[in-house]
Amino acid sequence: MTIIDEGVYNGMPAHILGEQGWERPWSGPNGGQCVETKQLADGRVAVRQSADPAGPALIYTPEEITAFVRGVKEGLADHLTAG
């Protein structure tokens, strides 16, 4: 685990970040198994698996999230989906 700062680190139990503020960017036909995101006070974004809200959270900088979303929009993640 890499400590980022002020006790927020990649892999930390997501429930430590609180239960308020988590959002599902998209909820598809897969029975609610999706990711949830939460904007942190310092601008970073936490990501967790909705089916395991107490599981690990991944913490990303605004720049990392921007690059990921841009890549998805450009089709660079299409190979990750079935079909």
Backbone torsions as a table, in degrees:
resi	resn	phi	psi	omega
1	MET	NA	137.6	178.5
2	THR	-104.4	119.2	177.9
3	ILE	-77.6	129.8	-178.6
4	ILE	-92.6	-64.7	172.1
5	ASP	-177.0	159.8	176.1
6	GLU	47.5	36.8	174.7
7	GLY	80.8	-0.6	178.3
8	VAL	-100.9	121.1	-175.9
9	TYR	-145.8	156.7	177.3
10	ASN	-61.3	132.5	178.5
11	GLY	90.4	-1.7	179.6
12	MET	-67.5	152.3	176.1
13	PRO	-59.8	123.7	-174.3
14	ALA	-59.7	-32.2	-177.6
15	HIS	-64.4	-20.4	177.4
16	ILE	-65.8	-24.9	178.9
17	LEU	-80.0	-0.1	180.0
18	GLY	92.1	162.2	-178.8
19	GLU	-96.2	-13.6	179.8
20	GLN	-85.2	145.1	172.2
21	GLY	93.3	-3.7	177.8
22	TRP	-76.6	136.2	-179.8
23	GLU	-129.7	151.9	174.2
24	ARG	-103.9	110.2	179.8
25	PRO	-59.5	-30.1	-179.7
26	TRP	-158.5	136.2	177.2
27	SER	-123.0	104.0	-174.6
28	GLY	-90.3	-164.9	-175.0
29	PRO	-79.6	12.6	-174.2
30	ASN	-92.2	25.8	173.8
31	GLY	73.7	28.8	176.5
32	GLY	85.1	6.2	177.2
33	GLN	-86.4	91.4	-177.7
34	CYS	-144.3	173.5	177.0
35	VAL	-88.6	153.8	174.5
36	GLU	-124.6	145.9	179.6
37	THR	-121.4	154.3	177.5
38	LYS	-143.0	126.0	176.5
39	GLN	-76.7	124.4	178.7
40	LEU	-89.7	159.5	-175.0
41	ALA	-58.3	-30.5	-177.6
42	ASP	-90.1	7.2	177.4
43	GLY	99.0	-16.3	177.6
44	ARG	-71.3	167.0	-178.9
45	VAL	-124.2	130.6	174.8
46	ALA	-98.2	143.0	178.8
47	VAL	-128.2	133.5	177.1
48	ARG	-138.9	163.9	176.1
49	GLN	-84.5	124.9	-176.5
50	SER	-63.0	-30.6	-179.7
51	ALA	-74.3	-12.3	-179.3
52	ASP	-137.9	68.2	-174.6
53	PRO	-63.6	-16.8	176.3
54	ALA	-94.6	-3.7	-179.7
55	GLY	-72.2	-168.9	-175.5
56	PRO	-71.0	147.4	173.7
57	ALA	-108.5	138.3	172.3
58	LEU	-98.7	135.0	-175.4
59	ILE	-112.7	124.7	-178.1
60	TYR	-122.1	148.4	174.2
61	THR	-76.0	161.8	176.0
62	PRO	-57.1	-36.6	-179.6
63	GLU	-66.7	-38.8	178.7
64	GLU	-66.5	-42.5	178.4
65	ILE	-64.3	-43.6	179.3
66	THR	-59.6	-45.1	-179.8
67	ALA	-64.2	-40.5	179.6
68	PHE	-64.9	-49.1	-179.0
69	VAL	-62.0	-42.2	178.1
70	ARG	-60.1	-44.5	179.4
71	GLY	-62.9	-40.6	178.0
72	VAL	-62.5	-45.4	-180.0
73	LYS	-62.3	-30.2	179.9
74	GLU	-86.0	1.0	176.6
75	GLY	86.2	10.0	-176.6
76	LEU	-74.1	-8.9	178.2
77	ALA	-111.3	7.1	-178.1
78	ASP	-57.6	-31.1	-178.7
79	HIS	-68.1	-12.3	-178.5
80	LEU	-84.3	-12.2	-178.3
81	THR	-99.7	146.9	177.6
82	ALA	-79.8	126.5	177.2
83	GLY	96.3	NA	NA
